[in-house]
Amino acid sequence: MTTNLVVADKSRTEKTICLAVSPALKCYGIPGRARLFEVVQKVKEANSACRWKVPNRTFIGASDDSTELDTNPELEIDYIVAPPRIALYLEYSTRIYSIYLKYIAPEDIFPYSIDEVFMDVTDYLHTYNMTARELAMTMIQDVLKTTGITATAGIGTNMYLCKIAMDIVAKHIKADKDGVRIAELDESL
């Protein structure tokens, strides 16, 4: 995703918490759960630093697309503030959960948040004759095909390692052609 995007209700004050920040925008040092005023400040700081590299210190336009910004340094960094749509998020979360249920029994799925689950797939690897990575990829591809949403997976020998693999390791690996990242950790690493 190359769009500089934050999900926040800007009709509230700038102290409102951003529910999501796109990876493209995080490149400017904006944390995932920033307040809107922090986004405004960080983008202003980034533009101030970029302005010194532009002829006459004047931008010729603005863009919210990181690819366009990378290829044209004379563009000012912009971003989109999209309002939260909780009902839609819940609908998609339910659809994605139903996809997981095609592969894994509900007692082996542990919801963590609206967009994250833990799964104990140990007993399913033999059933499907797959590795954990292959099973994760199968489910992720099904989610992508059904909903158009890409996913990231963390694989580990326990839930803690799964979470660390997904939240930390996966961010540092290259996504595949569909934007999928699968990271693995075990006690030996």
Backbone bond lengths (Angstrom), bond angles and torsions (degrees), N, CA, C in turn:
res aa  C-N    CA-C-N  psi(-1)  N-CA   C-N-CA  omega(-1)  CA-C   N-CA-C  phi
1 M - - - 1.439 - - 1.519 108.82 -
2 T 1.299 116.65 121.17 1.459 120.69 -174.99 1.524 113.39 -103.88
3 T 1.320 117.41 1.99 1.464 120.75 -178.59 1.522 110.96 -85.09
4 N 1.332 115.55 134.65 1.461 121.22 172.01 1.524 106.78 -78.42
5 L 1.329 116.05 106.13 1.458 121.19 -171.44 1.519 111.47 -138.10
6 V 1.324 115.57 137.36 1.462 121.02 169.93 1.519 107.67 -126.33
7 V 1.313 115.45 143.60 1.462 120.74 174.68 1.520 106.29 -103.72
8 A 1.334 115.29 112.67 1.465 121.18 -178.40 1.524 108.96 -160.97
9 D 1.308 115.59 154.78 1.463 121.03 177.38 1.521 108.08 -91.76
10 K 1.335 116.61 94.38 1.461 119.47 -176.03 1.526 112.54 -76.31
11 S 1.340 117.40 -3.73 1.467 119.37 174.57 1.531 110.15 -73.07
12 R 1.322 116.36 -16.90 1.465 120.85 173.13 1.524 107.48 -85.00
13 T 1.293 117.92 -170.68 1.462 120.12 178.29 1.526 109.60 -74.03
14 E 1.327 116.04 170.58 1.465 120.29 177.17 1.529 111.63 -71.09
15 K 1.323 117.13 -2.63 1.467 120.69 176.05 1.523 111.41 -82.14
16 T 1.344 117.00 -4.84 1.459 120.53 -179.64 1.526 110.30 -61.18
17 I 1.321 116.20 145.35 1.466 121.53 -179.93 1.522 109.46 -82.90
18 C 1.317 116.12 135.63 1.463 121.68 174.93 1.526 107.55 -77.74
19 L 1.311 116.20 125.77 1.458 120.55 -178.92 1.520 111.74 -76.12
20 A 1.331 116.16 -24.40 1.469 120.83 177.82 1.521 108.75 -155.57
21 V 1.322 114.88 148.18 1.465 122.54 175.39 1.518 106.35 -131.88
22 S 1.324 117.02 127.93 1.467 120.05 -177.62 1.528 110.72 -67.77
23 P 1.342 116.71 152.48 1.471 120.32 177.63 1.529 112.26 -55.72
24 A 1.324 117.11 -36.29 1.469 120.24 -179.98 1.521 110.67 -60.87
25 L 1.311 117.40 -39.40 1.463 121.43 -179.06 1.530 111.68 -78.57
26 K 1.320 117.09 -29.10 1.465 120.65 178.01 1.527 111.33 -63.69
27 C 1.325 117.25 -22.29 1.474 121.27 179.30 1.527 112.27 -61.48
28 Y 1.325 116.75 -17.39 1.463 120.87 179.42 1.526 111.74 -94.33
29 G 1.331 116.25 15.10 1.455 120.69 177.09 1.516 114.42 85.16
30 I 1.321 116.74 16.37 1.460 120.95 179.89 1.529 108.46 -87.83
31 P 1.325 117.67 123.38 1.468 119.51 179.99 1.525 111.98 -72.58
32 G 1.311 116.31 164.43 1.462 121.97 -177.01 1.513 114.51 -64.94
33 R 1.300 118.56 -30.08 1.469 121.60 -179.01 1.538 109.85 -118.20
34 A 1.309 116.02 48.85 1.459 121.10 -179.01 1.525 110.77 -73.35
35 R 1.284 115.55 161.54 1.462 120.70 167.83 1.527 106.24 -87.69
36 L 1.323 116.34 153.26 1.462 120.06 -174.58 1.526 111.57 -58.71
37 F 1.329 118.34 -37.75 1.461 119.89 179.61 1.526 111.44 -62.80
38 E 1.345 117.41 -29.51 1.465 120.38 177.36 1.525 110.80 -68.56
39 V 1.324 116.57 -37.75 1.468 120.93 177.09 1.523 109.08 -62.99
40 V 1.334 115.84 -48.42 1.469 120.81 179.33 1.523 109.81 -56.82
41 Q 1.322 116.92 -46.42 1.464 121.88 -178.04 1.530 112.12 -64.83
42 K 1.341 117.47 -47.37 1.470 120.72 -177.97 1.529 111.48 -64.38
43 V 1.329 117.13 -40.25 1.469 119.88 179.06 1.527 109.56 -67.44
44 K 1.321 116.73 -39.70 1.469 120.57 177.51 1.533 110.26 -61.45
45 E 1.337 116.46 -42.97 1.473 120.92 178.03 1.527 111.16 -63.64
46 A 1.334 116.68 -43.22 1.468 120.63 179.61 1.523 110.34 -63.71
47 N 1.328 117.21 -42.27 1.465 120.45 178.55 1.522 111.46 -65.68
48 S 1.318 116.50 -36.98 1.459 120.43 178.06 1.527 110.52 -62.86
49 A 1.330 116.63 -42.27 1.469 120.89 178.42 1.527 110.98 -66.88
50 C 1.335 116.61 -39.60 1.472 120.66 -179.35 1.524 111.91 -70.23
51 R 1.325 116.72 -32.48 1.466 121.26 -176.60 1.531 111.45 -58.45
52 W 1.327 116.94 -32.11 1.463 120.74 -178.70 1.526 111.93 -67.01
53 K 1.323 117.18 -19.79 1.465 121.23 -177.87 1.527 112.45 -95.03
54 V 1.332 116.80 -4.25 1.464 122.21 -174.94 1.531 109.36 -97.05
55 P 1.352 117.06 138.48 1.469 119.32 176.67 1.533 110.98 -54.18
56 N 1.320 116.09 135.23 1.468 123.43 -179.08 1.530 112.78 58.99
57 R 1.319 116.13 11.82 1.477 122.55 179.61 1.526 112.45 52.34
58 T 1.349 114.80 36.02 1.464 120.82 -179.33 1.521 109.31 -128.30
59 F 1.322 116.33 124.04 1.462 121.16 176.40 1.524 109.74 -73.24
60 I 1.341 115.92 147.92 1.471 120.24 179.13 1.527 111.88 -92.85
61 G 1.313 116.77 -7.27 1.460 121.97 -179.23 1.513 108.91 175.75
62 A 1.320 115.53 -167.82 1.462 120.96 -179.95 1.521 109.07 -140.36
63 S 1.325 115.81 155.62 1.459 120.41 177.94 1.521 109.69 -149.72
64 D 1.332 114.86 147.91 1.462 120.25 174.09 1.526 111.19 -104.10
65 D 1.341 117.24 9.65 1.463 122.12 -178.95 1.527 109.92 -104.06
66 S 1.332 116.76 119.90 1.467 120.60 -175.38 1.527 112.83 -64.02
67 T 1.327 117.68 -33.20 1.466 120.34 178.51 1.523 110.21 -65.03
68 E 1.311 115.80 -45.00 1.466 120.66 178.35 1.529 110.70 -64.77
69 L 1.320 117.00 -40.35 1.464 120.94 178.60 1.530 111.24 -65.14
70 D 1.333 117.03 -36.93 1.466 121.04 178.76 1.520 111.95 -66.68
71 T 1.328 116.56 -36.26 1.467 119.84 -176.85 1.525 112.85 -86.62
72 N 1.330 117.55 -17.62 1.462 119.95 -179.19 1.529 109.99 -133.77
73 P 1.327 117.23 92.85 1.462 121.07 -177.42 1.531 114.07 -68.33
74 E 1.330 117.39 -6.61 1.466 119.90 178.44 1.525 112.28 -86.01
75 L 1.334 116.44 3.87 1.463 120.66 177.43 1.525 110.16 -96.85
76 E 1.303 115.47 139.02 1.457 121.98 176.47 1.529 109.54 -77.96
77 I 1.309 116.24 141.61 1.466 121.32 178.35 1.526 108.54 -70.64
78 D 1.312 115.50 126.83 1.458 121.72 176.71 1.526 108.00 -126.42
79 Y 1.304 117.71 172.45 1.462 121.77 179.14 1.522 109.29 -154.49
80 I 1.311 114.45 161.80 1.461 121.90 178.27 1.524 107.98 -106.63
81 V 1.328 115.83 134.97 1.462 121.01 172.08 1.522 106.31 -106.18
82 A 1.317 116.21 108.79 1.468 121.62 -178.67 1.526 109.20 -99.76
83 P 1.320 116.98 136.10 1.466 118.99 179.17 1.523 111.36 -70.93
84 P 1.322 117.11 146.53 1.468 119.57 177.57 1.526 110.65 -66.28
85 R 1.321 115.33 144.06 1.465 121.49 178.82 1.521 107.61 -129.59
86 I 1.313 115.29 72.83 1.461 122.07 -172.17 1.522 112.60 -56.64
87 A 1.327 117.81 -41.87 1.474 119.96 -179.58 1.527 110.38 -59.70
88 L 1.336 116.45 -41.28 1.466 120.36 178.62 1.529 110.80 -67.47
89 Y 1.340 117.09 -41.76 1.463 120.64 177.71 1.523 110.42 -58.94
90 L 1.340 115.94 -44.23 1.466 120.05 179.96 1.522 111.24 -63.85
91 E 1.333 116.28 -39.12 1.470 120.18 178.09 1.530 110.48 -61.29
92 Y 1.332 116.75 -46.80 1.466 120.36 179.75 1.524 111.32 -67.70
93 S 1.323 116.67 -38.34 1.458 120.18 177.76 1.527 110.28 -59.74
94 T 1.320 116.32 -41.85 1.468 121.40 178.56 1.523 110.93 -65.73
95 R 1.331 116.82 -41.83 1.469 120.53 178.37 1.524 110.78 -62.52
96 I 1.319 116.53 -43.41 1.466 120.50 -179.17 1.526 110.27 -67.10
97 Y 1.319 116.85 -41.61 1.467 120.33 177.81 1.527 110.39 -59.78
98 S 1.337 116.97 -39.68 1.477 119.79 179.36 1.528 111.38 -65.82
99 I 1.321 117.40 -29.40 1.471 120.49 175.04 1.528 109.31 -67.51
100 Y 1.327 116.80 -44.69 1.466 120.01 177.58 1.525 111.09 -56.86
101 L 1.345 116.05 -37.50 1.468 120.51 -178.37 1.525 112.82 -66.64
102 K 1.324 117.60 -16.87 1.466 120.19 174.37 1.525 110.71 -68.78
103 Y 1.336 116.45 -23.07 1.461 122.08 -174.29 1.527 113.53 -112.98
104 I 1.323 116.82 -34.23 1.462 122.30 -169.68 1.531 109.25 -129.07
105 A 1.330 116.99 138.72 1.469 121.51 177.85 1.534 110.15 -69.26
106 P 1.336 117.36 148.08 1.467 120.04 -176.76 1.533 113.79 -58.32
107 E 1.325 117.47 -30.50 1.472 119.20 -179.80 1.533 112.41 -70.85
108 D 1.324 117.71 -10.49 1.466 121.61 177.76 1.527 112.55 -106.21
109 I 1.336 116.28 7.57 1.468 121.96 177.45 1.522 107.59 -113.99
110 F 1.329 115.52 128.70 1.456 121.29 -177.30 1.528 109.11 -122.04
111 P 1.344 117.91 98.22 1.472 120.02 179.37 1.524 110.77 -60.47
112 Y 1.331 115.64 134.98 1.459 122.31 -179.76 1.524 110.21 -107.66
113 S 1.327 116.05 -38.32 1.464 122.48 177.70 1.523 107.37 -157.23
114 I 1.322 116.30 -174.12 1.465 120.13 -178.28 1.529 111.79 -62.15
115 D 1.330 116.72 -25.62 1.467 119.11 -176.20 1.525 113.61 -126.59
116 E 1.325 116.32 23.02 1.467 118.41 -177.37 1.524 110.09 -150.13
117 V 1.326 115.30 136.44 1.469 121.08 176.04 1.522 109.27 -135.08
118 F 1.310 115.05 156.60 1.451 122.14 166.66 1.517 106.43 -105.31
119 M 1.324 116.78 146.80 1.462 121.24 175.96 1.520 108.90 -135.17
120 D 1.309 115.32 139.54 1.462 120.00 170.44 1.525 105.72 -99.85
121 V 1.324 115.94 102.51 1.471 120.87 -175.47 1.528 112.24 -100.92
122 T 1.313 117.07 8.16 1.463 121.88 -176.00 1.522 112.61 -47.83
123 D 1.328 116.54 -50.85 1.467 120.76 -175.78 1.530 113.38 -74.65
124 Y 1.317 117.77 -10.05 1.460 121.16 -176.49 1.531 112.87 -94.16
125 L 1.313 116.78 -18.61 1.467 120.14 -176.41 1.522 111.10 -62.64
126 H 1.322 117.04 -43.08 1.465 120.69 177.80 1.535 110.06 -69.49
127 T 1.325 116.59 -42.44 1.469 121.33 -179.57 1.526 111.04 -56.08
128 Y 1.326 116.20 -47.13 1.466 120.94 -178.08 1.528 112.74 -89.14
129 N 1.336 116.85 -6.57 1.461 121.81 -176.56 1.534 110.17 53.48
130 M 1.340 114.80 50.26 1.460 121.86 -178.65 1.522 109.43 -134.14
131 T 1.319 114.86 159.25 1.460 120.12 169.34 1.528 107.33 -81.28
132 A 1.326 116.14 168.39 1.468 119.92 177.19 1.527 110.35 -60.16
133 R 1.321 116.90 -40.05 1.469 120.95 178.88 1.526 110.71 -63.27
134 E 1.318 117.50 -44.49 1.473 120.83 -179.51 1.527 111.15 -63.67
135 L 1.332 116.66 -41.31 1.464 119.83 179.07 1.529 110.40 -66.78
136 A 1.322 116.86 -42.75 1.469 120.32 177.21 1.523 110.08 -59.64
137 M 1.330 117.02 -45.51 1.465 120.71 -179.39 1.526 110.88 -63.85
138 T 1.326 117.56 -39.61 1.465 121.16 178.43 1.527 110.28 -59.58
139 M 1.329 116.65 -46.91 1.466 119.98 -179.55 1.529 111.38 -67.88
140 I 1.326 117.03 -41.32 1.462 120.87 179.64 1.524 110.61 -62.95
141 Q 1.336 117.21 -42.50 1.469 120.32 178.56 1.527 110.86 -64.65
142 D 1.324 117.95 -36.18 1.463 121.77 176.59 1.532 109.99 -64.83
143 V 1.326 117.15 -44.01 1.468 121.29 177.30 1.524 109.82 -60.51
144 L 1.329 117.05 -45.49 1.462 121.18 179.98 1.525 111.23 -61.73
145 K 1.321 116.71 -47.11 1.466 121.47 -178.92 1.533 111.35 -63.90
146 T 1.312 116.69 -38.88 1.461 121.49 -175.49 1.527 113.24 -81.30
147 T 1.334 116.80 -37.96 1.471 119.81 -172.82 1.524 114.49 -116.53
148 G 1.336 117.10 -16.94 1.460 119.82 -175.19 1.522 113.05 81.73
149 I 1.321 116.91 7.42 1.464 121.57 -177.63 1.524 109.73 -101.47
150 T 1.338 115.99 132.03 1.460 120.36 174.92 1.523 108.86 -86.56
151 A 1.306 115.91 159.68 1.461 119.86 -177.06 1.517 110.46 -138.93
152 T 1.314 114.14 163.54 1.458 122.94 175.21 1.521 107.22 -121.69
153 A 1.319 116.59 143.14 1.464 120.23 178.81 1.517 110.07 -127.81
154 G 1.310 114.10 143.35 1.451 121.46 172.04 1.514 108.09 -115.90
155 I 1.307 116.63 127.47 1.464 121.68 -178.58 1.521 107.92 -114.54
156 G 1.320 115.49 132.14 1.455 119.63 179.35 1.508 110.94 -155.89
157 T 1.314 115.06 172.05 1.460 120.60 -179.22 1.525 111.99 -83.05
158 N 1.323 117.23 -6.51 1.468 122.08 172.63 1.529 107.66 -153.22
159 M 1.329 116.48 170.04 1.464 119.87 -174.76 1.523 112.71 -63.67
160 Y 1.314 117.25 -35.96 1.459 120.27 178.70 1.531 110.61 -60.51
161 L 1.324 116.88 -48.06 1.465 119.95 -179.85 1.528 111.46 -66.44
162 C 1.328 117.02 -33.76 1.476 119.87 175.37 1.524 110.14 -60.73
163 K 1.325 116.01 -46.65 1.471 121.32 -178.58 1.521 110.85 -63.52
164 I 1.317 117.72 -44.98 1.466 121.30 178.89 1.529 110.11 -63.85
165 A 1.326 116.72 -42.46 1.471 120.41 178.73 1.519 110.27 -59.27
166 M 1.326 116.81 -43.96 1.457 119.89 -177.22 1.526 111.72 -73.32
167 D 1.318 117.76 -46.28 1.459 120.60 -173.40 1.522 114.42 -78.87
168 I 1.315 117.55 -29.42 1.464 119.33 -174.99 1.525 112.20 -113.66
169 V 1.315 117.37 -55.25 1.467 120.54 -174.38 1.528 111.56 -66.75
170 A 1.340 117.20 -44.30 1.468 120.40 -175.67 1.525 112.61 -61.36
171 K 1.330 117.04 -28.83 1.467 120.13 -179.77 1.523 112.29 -66.76
172 H 1.325 116.29 -19.26 1.461 120.47 -175.53 1.523 113.26 -106.06
173 I 1.327 117.11 9.61 1.464 119.16 176.35 1.517 109.01 -111.69
174 K 1.306 115.09 154.01 1.462 121.01 -178.46 1.527 109.78 -74.11
175 A 1.317 115.01 134.82 1.465 120.26 177.04 1.524 109.71 -73.84
176 D 1.330 115.79 152.44 1.461 119.16 176.41 1.530 109.57 -79.11
177 K 1.321 117.37 -173.11 1.469 121.73 -175.19 1.524 112.88 -61.07
178 D 1.332 117.79 -21.79 1.462 122.29 179.62 1.532 112.72 -98.62
179 G 1.327 117.08 3.68 1.457 120.59 -178.69 1.515 113.82 85.11
180 V 1.334 116.89 10.52 1.467 122.10 -176.87 1.527 110.23 -84.23
181 R 1.331 114.51 137.03 1.462 121.61 173.60 1.525 107.73 -127.06
182 I 1.321 116.06 130.33 1.462 121.25 174.99 1.524 107.23 -128.35
183 A 1.326 116.00 120.49 1.463 121.35 -179.46 1.522 109.22 -116.56
184 E 1.324 115.82 146.64 1.466 120.99 -178.73 1.521 110.67 -126.82
185 L 1.332 115.44 142.09 1.463 122.37 174.59 1.523 109.18 -139.74
186 D 1.316 115.85 144.58 1.464 119.74 169.43 1.525 107.84 -142.30
187 E 1.303 116.85 178.01 1.455 121.10 -174.88 1.522 113.50 -63.97
188 S 1.324 118.12 -21.35 1.464 120.33 -176.57 1.521 112.86 -77.11
189 L 1.311 117.82 -17.60 1.462 120.33 -179.38 1.485 108.11 -83.23
